[in-house]
């Protein structure tokens, strides 16, 4: 009789221990908050051997712990009660206490723990015998709660089981932080893309070209409008000063180079009007504006800015 009882106790424990790491890995693969939390509850029941698992998240306005993911709740147990985080009676249950204290709450006998009294009838219907509630921290504060229930007569939540649950809660926190970071990155990239699109529309409307000149490597990057201003066809410009220099009128080249050197040295903004000679011999008047970036030794390493074709304006 004793051996049979021990077998009932060992089997669910071993099942949870064996699958705990795999549960964590599956949780971390979640690509959205909903997917991650649902993965956690599913794995705790299907692989971890628990009868029911649910995750609640704190709503500061109502001071409630609201279920956001659950699995194994076949009788609607979690719909039969409300979890609060204030001093009302519904805020004294094991789950609420775990959240408020930031410390796991273990109840190895739901029928005897006085904190479960208001929910005992509901737990009896579901045949839950023991539970463990572990707070989920996010950004250093408890924000949610992971609770598991078992109906195995021999299952006992000891220090090792609680530590495994805490590790799973940590995996949930890490996964949520990763998802939030990726979402913020995506939003920032979308905002940047939209901003760049708006800027390009404005530049196109104003017939303004842009340039980016690496003063260390000598590479010059032009957008399509900049190429047009200097008389180049699509992708004809090879990105070198040697190809850029002949397009500047020879009478304006010395002053152009002096202005680049002086503004880079004095850390002032660059602005220079000069003439551009196209391959057909026609002359265009342009003005370039730019700024510099510097290395730690305060040496200019990059010049970037815009160029506007003034030709039509000069002859109005």
C-alpha positions as CSV (number, residue, x, y, z in Angstrom):
1,X,0.0,0.0,0.0
2,X,2.8,2.4,0.9
3,X,4.8,1.5,-2.2
4,X,1.7,2.3,-4.4
5,X,1.3,5.6,-2.7
6,X,4.9,6.5,-3.3
7,X,4.6,5.6,-7.0
8,X,1.7,8.0,-7.3
9,X,3.8,10.7,-5.7
10,X,7.0,10.1,-7.7
11,X,5.5,9.9,-11.2
12,X,4.0,13.4,-11.5
13,X,7.1,14.9,-9.8
14,X,9.4,13.3,-12.2
15,X,7.3,14.3,-15.1
16,X,7.5,18.0,-14.2
17,X,11.2,17.8,-13.4
18,X,12.0,16.2,-16.8
19,X,10.0,18.6,-18.8
20,X,10.7,21.9,-16.9
21,X,13.6,22.9,-19.1
22,X,11.7,22.1,-22.3
23,X,8.7,24.1,-21.1
24,X,11.0,27.1,-20.7
25,X,12.4,26.7,-24.2
26,X,8.9,26.4,-25.7
27,X,7.8,29.6,-23.8
28,X,10.8,31.5,-25.2
29,X,9.8,30.7,-28.7
30,X,6.5,32.6,-28.5
31,X,6.3,35.4,-31.1
32,X,3.6,37.4,-29.4
33,X,2.5,38.0,-25.8
34,X,-0.6,35.9,-26.3
35,X,1.3,33.0,-27.9
36,X,3.9,33.0,-25.2
37,X,1.5,32.9,-22.3
38,X,-0.7,30.3,-23.9
39,X,2.4,28.2,-24.6
40,X,3.2,28.3,-20.9
41,X,-0.1,27.1,-19.7
42,X,-0.4,24.4,-22.4
43,X,3.0,23.0,-21.6
44,X,2.6,23.0,-17.9
45,X,-0.5,20.9,-18.3
46,X,0.3,18.7,-21.3
47,X,4.0,18.2,-20.5
48,X,4.4,19.2,-16.9
49,X,1.6,17.0,-15.7
50,X,-0.5,19.6,-13.8
51,X,-4.2,19.5,-14.0
52,X,-4.7,23.2,-14.7
53,X,-2.5,26.2,-15.2
54,X,-3.5,29.9,-15.5
55,X,-1.7,33.2,-15.8
56,X,-3.3,36.4,-14.5
57,X,-2.1,39.9,-15.1
58,X,-2.6,42.8,-12.8
59,X,-5.0,45.6,-13.7
60,X,-4.0,48.6,-11.6
61,X,-7.4,50.4,-12.2
62,X,-9.6,47.6,-10.9
63,X,-6.9,46.1,-8.6
64,X,-7.7,42.7,-10.1
65,X,-5.6,39.9,-11.3
66,X,-7.3,39.1,-14.6
67,X,-6.8,35.7,-16.3
68,X,-5.0,36.2,-19.6
69,X,-4.1,32.5,-20.4
70,X,-5.3,29.2,-19.0
71,X,-5.4,25.6,-19.9
72,X,-7.0,22.5,-18.3
73,X,-9.9,24.5,-16.7
74,X,-12.6,22.2,-17.9
75,X,-15.1,23.1,-15.2
76,X,-14.6,26.9,-15.5
77,X,-13.0,27.0,-12.1
78,X,-11.2,30.3,-12.8
79,X,-14.5,31.9,-13.8
80,X,-16.0,31.2,-10.3
81,X,-13.8,33.7,-8.4
82,X,-12.2,37.1,-8.6
83,X,-8.6,37.9,-7.5
84,X,-8.0,41.3,-6.0
85,X,-4.9,43.0,-4.7
86,X,-6.3,45.1,-2.0
87,X,-7.6,44.5,1.5
88,X,-11.0,43.1,0.6
89,X,-11.6,39.3,1.5
90,X,-11.1,38.4,-2.2
91,X,-7.6,39.8,-1.9
92,X,-6.5,37.3,0.8
93,X,-6.4,34.2,-1.3
94,X,-3.1,32.4,-2.0
95,X,-2.7,33.8,-5.5
96,X,-3.3,37.4,-4.3
97,X,-0.9,37.0,-1.4
98,X,1.8,35.6,-3.7
99,X,1.4,38.7,-5.9
100,X,1.3,41.2,-3.1
101,X,4.3,39.8,-1.3
102,X,6.3,38.8,-4.4
103,X,6.9,35.4,-2.8
104,X,5.5,32.1,-4.1
105,X,2.6,30.7,-2.1
106,X,2.3,27.0,-1.8
107,X,-0.9,25.2,-0.8
108,X,-0.3,21.5,-0.5
109,X,-3.8,20.9,0.9
110,X,-6.5,23.1,-0.6
111,X,-9.1,21.6,1.8
112,X,-7.2,22.7,4.9
113,X,-5.7,26.1,4.0
114,X,-7.9,28.8,5.5
115,X,-7.1,31.2,2.7
116,X,-8.9,28.9,0.2
117,X,-12.1,28.8,2.1
118,X,-14.1,31.2,-0.1
119,X,-13.1,29.2,-3.2
120,X,-13.2,25.7,-1.7
121,X,-16.5,24.7,-3.2
122,X,-15.2,25.6,-6.6
123,X,-12.0,23.7,-6.1
124,X,-13.9,20.7,-4.9
125,X,-15.9,20.7,-8.1
126,X,-12.7,20.7,-10.1
127,X,-11.1,18.1,-7.8
128,X,-8.0,20.2,-7.3
129,X,-6.0,19.0,-4.3
130,X,-2.9,21.3,-4.2
131,X,-1.7,24.5,-5.9
132,X,1.3,26.8,-6.2
133,X,1.2,30.5,-7.1
134,X,4.3,32.2,-8.3
135,X,4.5,36.0,-9.1
136,X,5.7,37.0,-12.5
137,X,8.0,40.0,-12.4
138,X,8.5,42.5,-15.2
139,X,10.9,45.4,-15.0
140,X,11.6,44.7,-11.4
141,X,8.0,44.7,-10.2
142,X,5.4,41.9,-9.8
143,X,3.0,42.3,-12.8
144,X,1.4,38.9,-13.1
145,X,0.9,35.6,-11.6
146,X,1.5,32.0,-12.6
147,X,-0.7,29.4,-10.8
148,X,-0.7,25.6,-11.2
149,X,-3.1,23.1,-9.7
150,X,-2.8,19.4,-9.4
151,X,-5.4,16.7,-8.7
152,X,-2.7,14.0,-8.1
153,X,-3.1,12.7,-4.5
154,X,0.7,12.2,-4.1
155,X,2.0,15.4,-5.6
156,X,3.8,17.7,-3.1
157,X,5.1,21.1,-3.9
158,X,8.5,21.2,-2.3
159,X,11.4,23.7,-2.6
160,X,12.6,22.1,-5.8
161,X,9.3,22.2,-7.5
162,X,8.8,25.9,-6.4
163,X,12.2,26.8,-7.8
164,X,11.4,25.2,-11.1
165,X,8.2,27.2,-11.3
166,X,10.1,30.4,-10.5
167,X,12.5,29.6,-13.3
168,X,9.5,29.2,-15.6
169,X,8.1,32.5,-14.4
170,X,11.6,34.1,-15.1
171,X,11.4,32.6,-18.6
172,X,8.0,34.2,-19.1
173,X,9.5,37.6,-17.9
174,X,12.4,37.2,-20.3
175,X,10.2,36.3,-23.2
176,X,7.8,39.2,-22.6
177,X,10.8,41.6,-22.4
178,X,12.1,40.2,-25.7
179,X,8.8,40.6,-27.4
180,X,8.4,44.2,-26.1
181,X,11.9,45.0,-27.3
182,X,11.2,43.6,-30.7
183,X,7.9,45.4,-30.9
184,X,9.5,48.7,-30.0
185,X,12.2,48.1,-32.6
186,X,9.6,47.3,-35.2
187,X,7.7,50.4,-34.4
188,X,10.8,52.5,-34.4
189,X,11.8,51.1,-37.8
190,X,8.3,51.7,-39.2
191,X,8.4,55.3,-37.8
192,X,11.8,55.8,-39.3
193,X,10.7,54.4,-42.6
194,X,7.7,56.6,-42.7
195,X,9.8,59.6,-41.7
196,X,12.3,58.9,-44.4
197,X,9.5,58.5,-46.9
198,X,8.0,61.9,-45.9
199,X,11.5,63.5,-46.1
200,X,12.1,62.0,-49.5
201,X,8.8,63.3,-50.8
202,X,9.7,66.7,-49.5
203,X,13.1,66.6,-51.0
204,X,11.7,65.4,-54.4
205,X,9.1,68.2,-54.3
206,X,11.8,70.8,-53.7
207,X,14.2,69.2,-56.2
208,X,16.8,68.8,-53.4
209,X,19.4,66.1,-53.6
210,X,21.3,64.5,-50.6
211,X,24.9,63.5,-50.2
212,X,27.0,61.5,-47.6
213,X,30.8,61.9,-47.9
214,X,33.0,59.6,-45.9
215,X,36.1,61.7,-45.4
216,X,38.2,58.7,-44.2
217,X,37.6,56.4,-47.2
218,X,36.7,59.1,-49.7
219,X,33.4,57.3,-50.6
220,X,30.6,59.7,-51.6
221,X,27.0,58.5,-51.6
222,X,24.4,60.4,-53.6
223,X,20.7,59.9,-54.0
224,X,19.1,59.9,-57.4
225,X,18.3,63.7,-57.3
226,X,21.9,64.5,-56.4
227,X,23.0,62.5,-59.4
228,X,20.7,64.5,-61.7
229,X,21.9,67.9,-60.3
230,X,25.5,67.0,-61.2
231,X,24.5,65.7,-64.7
232,X,24.8,61.9,-64.0
233,X,22.5,59.2,-65.2
234,X,21.2,56.5,-62.8
235,X,24.1,54.8,-61.1
236,X,26.7,56.5,-63.4
237,X,28.4,58.2,-60.5
238,X,31.1,55.9,-59.0
239,X,31.2,57.5,-55.6
240,X,34.6,59.1,-55.8
241,X,35.9,62.6,-55.4
242,X,37.8,62.1,-58.7
243,X,34.5,61.9,-60.5
244,X,32.8,64.6,-58.5
245,X,35.6,67.3,-58.9
246,X,35.4,67.7,-62.7
247,X,31.7,68.6,-62.4
248,X,32.5,71.7,-60.4
249,X,33.3,74.8,-62.4
250,X,37.2,75.3,-62.3
251,X,36.8,78.9,-61.2
252,X,34.6,77.7,-58.2
253,X,36.6,74.6,-57.2
254,X,39.3,76.4,-55.1
255,X,36.7,78.3,-53.0
256,X,34.6,75.1,-52.7
257,X,37.6,73.1,-51.3
258,X,38.6,75.9,-48.9
259,X,35.0,76.1,-47.6
260,X,34.9,72.4,-46.9
261,X,38.3,72.5,-45.1
262,X,37.5,75.6,-43.1
263,X,34.0,74.6,-41.9
264,X,35.3,71.1,-41.0
265,X,38.1,72.5,-39.0
266,X,36.0,75.2,-37.2
267,X,33.1,72.8,-36.7
268,X,30.7,75.2,-38.4
269,X,27.9,74.3,-40.9
270,X,28.9,74.2,-44.5
271,X,27.1,76.3,-47.1
272,X,28.5,77.1,-50.6
273,X,27.0,78.2,-53.9
274,X,28.9,77.2,-57.0
275,X,28.5,76.3,-60.6
276,X,28.2,72.8,-62.0
277,X,29.2,71.8,-65.5
278,X,27.2,69.1,-67.2
279,X,28.6,66.8,-69.9
280,X,26.9,68.8,-72.6
281,X,28.7,72.0,-71.5
282,X,25.7,73.6,-69.9
283,X,26.2,75.3,-66.6
284,X,23.9,74.9,-63.5
285,X,24.0,77.0,-60.4
286,X,23.6,75.1,-57.1
287,X,24.0,75.6,-53.4
288,X,25.1,72.8,-51.0
289,X,24.5,72.8,-47.3
290,X,26.1,70.3,-44.9
291,X,27.4,69.3,-41.5
292,X,30.2,67.2,-40.2
293,X,30.6,64.3,-37.8
294,X,33.9,63.9,-35.9
295,X,36.0,61.2,-34.2
296,X,37.2,61.3,-30.6
297,X,40.2,63.4,-31.7
298,X,37.7,66.0,-33.1
299,X,38.9,65.2,-36.7
300,X,36.1,65.4,-39.3
301,X,35.3,62.0,-40.6
302,X,32.0,62.5,-42.4
303,X,30.2,65.3,-44.3
304,X,26.5,65.0,-45.1
305,X,23.9,67.4,-46.5
306,X,21.8,68.6,-49.3
307,X,22.2,70.3,-52.7
308,X,19.6,72.5,-54.4
309,X,19.6,73.5,-58.1
310,X,19.2,77.3,-58.2
311,X,19.5,77.6,-62.0
312,X,15.8,78.4,-62.7
313,X,15.6,80.8,-59.8
314,X,18.6,82.8,-61.0
315,X,16.9,83.5,-64.3
316,X,13.4,84.4,-63.1
